Amino acid sequence: MRRRRQRRRGVQRVTPRTRALLVRAVRAAALAVVALACARFVRRLDVSRLGAALVSASVPLVALAAAVNLLQVGVRALFLRALLAPVRAVGLWPLCRYNLALFAGNNLLPARAGELVRIELLRSCEGVPPSTSLVVAVVEKVLDVIALLLLALPLPLLVPGLPRSISTGLGLLGAGGLIALAAAYALARWGARAPGRLGRLARGAAVVRRGRSSAEALGWSLLSHAVDAAAIAICLAALDLRLPAGAALLVLLAVTLALALPSGPAGLGSLELGAVAALRLLGVDETRALAFALVYHAMQVIPVTLLGLNGLRRTAIRYDRAAK
């Protein structure tokens, strides 16, 4: 009995506050590593060559890339609608606005707080419980991983001579996605009848139990990644970087993996490191690789942030009223 009590006390010592501090410490360490890597990179950078590369970028092609990238707002809304279908029918236009608010929140606020913004908008505007929205967001990330893996499978054929670590990374990415998908399926199957929070969590994962709905959601995720890869390819052309056909996929994979790590608002620094690392594998010098990364990052972040500010403001007003 004493041992059991001691064990319980030991478990209870890990309080929510302690866990939050640990998460912050890990995040701070990861941000410090990214900042150090960026600082070392900038020290050996030729600023004049970087400026020349940026000025040489084709403005019409960058504008075209931005327009293509905006298609993702609609595709991601269709993806979210498929995930929410077992729980709540939500219109496409509201989902576009909620996703824009999510993008703006992730780009302007720390710790990817845009996810919380969308959860609040779904709660206040559509009546979707936060716990359900949270699981929907997790399933969304899992299907994104699986879709990215499927899209990146031909990489070794499209870009010969890639390091073996790329194939290893793809395998680990796929294994992690399948494990998370199995966990979501187990939750949806055995927790659906549970009362309270567990039941709401299970309802958020209900889409994985429906083969047709899961296939539809996965299809929208694949299309979303394909649109992103197309925008990357146009940005590469804007910087006159003539690379193999799979270059855009390699950059997309590297950027996605880099952004999966803790990063600052808008993924500043992390996205650039991922893009530069991918282009260096393809023989692009660091200055031109960074010029591409900066153009691609600005093209991706600025339009959706401006369009999502209204949803972000509405969420802030709601929080302010609730606080009063």
N, C-alpha and C positions, 0 to 999 in steps of 0.2 A: 504493500500500500504506500509506504513512504517513497519507494522508488517511483511509483506512478505519479505521486504528487510532485516529486522533484522534476520528473519529466514534463508534467503539465506546466509547472512554474517556468521551466526552461523554455518551453514553447511560447508561453505568454510574455516572456521578456522581449521577444521580437515584436514590438509594438508597431502600429501603422506609422507612427512618427519616425521610428528607427528605419523602417523600410523606405520611407520617403527620403530620408537622409542618405541611405545607401544608393538609391536610384539617382539622386542629385549628384552624389560623389562620382558614380560611374559616368554619368553624363558630362560632368565637368572634366573628368579625365579624358574622355573621348574628344571633347571640344578642344582641350589643350593639345592633344596629339595632332588634330587637324590644323590648329593654329600654328603649331611648330613646323609642320610639313609645309604649310603655305609660306611661312616666313623664310624657310630655307630655300624654297623655290624662287621666291621674289628676289632674294639676294643675288642670284646669278642670272636674273632676267635682264635682257636688253630692252629697255623701255622704249627707245626710239624705234626699234624694229617692231615692237608690239603695236605702237601707235600707227606705224605705216601699214601693218597688216589689218588693223581695225578700219582704217580709212579706206583701204582697198576693197572692203566688203561690198558686194552688190546690194544696194538698198532695195531695189525691186524684189530680189530673191529673198531677202530677209523679211520683207513685208508679206511675201507669199507664204513663207514658212510660218509667220505669225497667224495668217489666216487659216492655214491648214491646222495649226495647233489649236485654234479656237473650235475646230470641229470636235475636239475631244470633249468639250463641255457637253455637247449633245449626246455623244456616245457614252460618256460616263453617266449621264442622266438616265439613258436607256438601261445601262448596266445596273444602276441603283434601283430603277423601277422593277427590274426582274428579280432582284434580291428581296425587295420589300413586298412583292406580289402576294406571298402567302400570309402576310401580316396586314397590309393596308394598301389599297389602291391609291396612288398619288399621281397627280398630273405631271406631264413631262416638263412643262415650263417652270413650275415651282421647284422641281428637282434640279433643273439647270441653275436656278437662283441659289439653292442651298449648296450646290457644289461650288459655285463661284465664291460664296461666302467662305466655304472650307478652304479654297485655294488662297483667298486673301488672308484668312487667319493664319494659315501655315506660313505664308510669305512675310507677314508683318509681326507675328507673335512668336514667342519662344515655345519650345517643347511641342511643336506641331499642334498648337491649341486650336487650329481650324477644325479638327475632328470634334472638339467639344462644341464649337459654334454650330456645326451641322446637327449634332445631337440635340442641341437646344432648339434649333429651328424646327426640326422634325417633331419635337415634343410640343412646342407651343403652337405651331401652325397645323400640324397633322394629327396630333394626339398619339404619336408613337412613343411608347415608354423608353426612357433613356437606356435601360438595360438591353432592350431589344435592339435599339439603334447601335449600341456598342458591339453586340455580336454580329450584326449585319456588317459593320465596318471591318471586323476581324475576318469574316467570310470573304468580304470584298478583297482584302489583302491576300488571303490564301489563294483565291482564284486568279488574282493578278500574278502571283508567283508561278502558278501552274501554266498560265497562258504565256508568260514570258519564257518559261522553259521550252514550251512547244515551239514558240516562234524562233528561239535561239538554237534549236537542235541542229539545223543544217550549218551552223557556223564553221565547224572544222572543214566542211567541204567548200564553203564560200570563201573562206580566208585560210588558205593552207599555211602550215608552219606555225600555227598558234601554240603557245606553251601548253604543256599538259595540265597546268593549273586551271586553265579555262574549262576544260572538260570536267576536271574534279569539282570546280565551283558549280558547274551546271548540275552535276550529280547531287551535290549537297543541297543545292537550292530545290531540286525536285523532291528529294527525300524529305526535306523540311516541310514542303508544301503538302505532300501526301500525308504526312503524320498529322499536320494541323487539320487537313480535310477529314481524316478519319476521326479525330477528336470532335470536330463539329458535327459529323454524322451521328456519333454516339450520343452527343448532347441532344440533338434534334430527335433522335429515336426514343431514348429512354427518359428524357426529361420533359417531354411535351405535356404530360399529365400532371406534373408536379405543380403544387401551388406556389404562389409568391414569385420571388425573383428568379428562381430556377426555371419556372415555367416560362417567364418572359424571355429569359436567355435562350431557352430551347426554341421558342417561336421565332426568334431572330435568326436561328440557323436552319429553319424549316426548309429553305430552298434546296439544301443539299440532299434532302430525302426525295425530291422530285426530279427524276431523270431529265424530263423535258425542260423544266425551269433551270436546272443546273447547266444543261447544255446551252440554253439561250444566254444565261449570264456569262458563261465561259466564252461564248462567241463574241459578246460585246466587249469583254476584256481583251480578247485577241485583236479585235478591230481597234481598240484604244491604243494598244501597243504598236500596231501597224501604222496608225496615224502619227504617233510620236516618232517612229522610225522614219517615216516620210519627211517630217519636219526636220529631223536631223540631217537626212540626205540633202535636203534643199539648203540648209545652213552650210554644209560641207561644200556644196557647189558655189554658194555665195562667197566663200573664202578661197575659191579656186583650188580646193583640195581634191585631187583626182585619185580615188582610192578604190579598192576592190568592192564588189557588189555587197558584201556582207559587212562593210565598215560601219554603216548606220546601226546595224543590229549589235555589233560589238560595243559601240559607244553607248547604246541604250542599256545594254546589260551592265556595263561598268558603272554608268551613272546611277542606275537603279540600286546596285549593290552599295555604292558609296553613300547614297541617300538613306539606305536602311540603317546606317550607323547614326548615333546621336549627332545632330548638327545644329547650327544656329538658324535663325529665321531665313526662309527661302532657300535653305541648304547652301548658303554662301560658303564657299571654300570647298565643301565636300563635293559638290557637283563638278567644280573645276578640276579637282584632283582626279576624280573618276574619268572625266573626259580626256584629260591630258594623258593619263596612264594608258587608256585604250588607244589613243592616236600614236603614242610613242611606240606601241607594239607594231603599228603599221608603218613605222619609219618617218613619221612627221616630227619635225623639230619642235622643241618645247614652246618657242615663241608663237609659232603659227597655231599650235595645238591650243594654247591658252587663248589666243584671239578667237578661235572657233568657240571655245567654252564660254567666253564672255558674251559673244553675240547670241549663242544659243540660249544661255541663261536669261539674258535680258528679253529676248523674244518670247521666252516661255513664261516669264514671271510678270512683266509689266502689264500686258493687256488684261489677263485674268484678275490681277490684283485690283486694277482700276474698276473693272466691271463688278467685282465682288464687294467693294467697299460699302455699298448700301446695305447688303445683308449683314455685314459685320457691324455696321452702325445700329441696325435694328436689334441685333442681339445684345449689344452693349446697353441700349436703352432699356431693354427688358430686365437685364441684370440690375441696372440702376434702380428701376422701379421696385423690383423684388427686395432690394436692400433697404429701401425706404419703408 
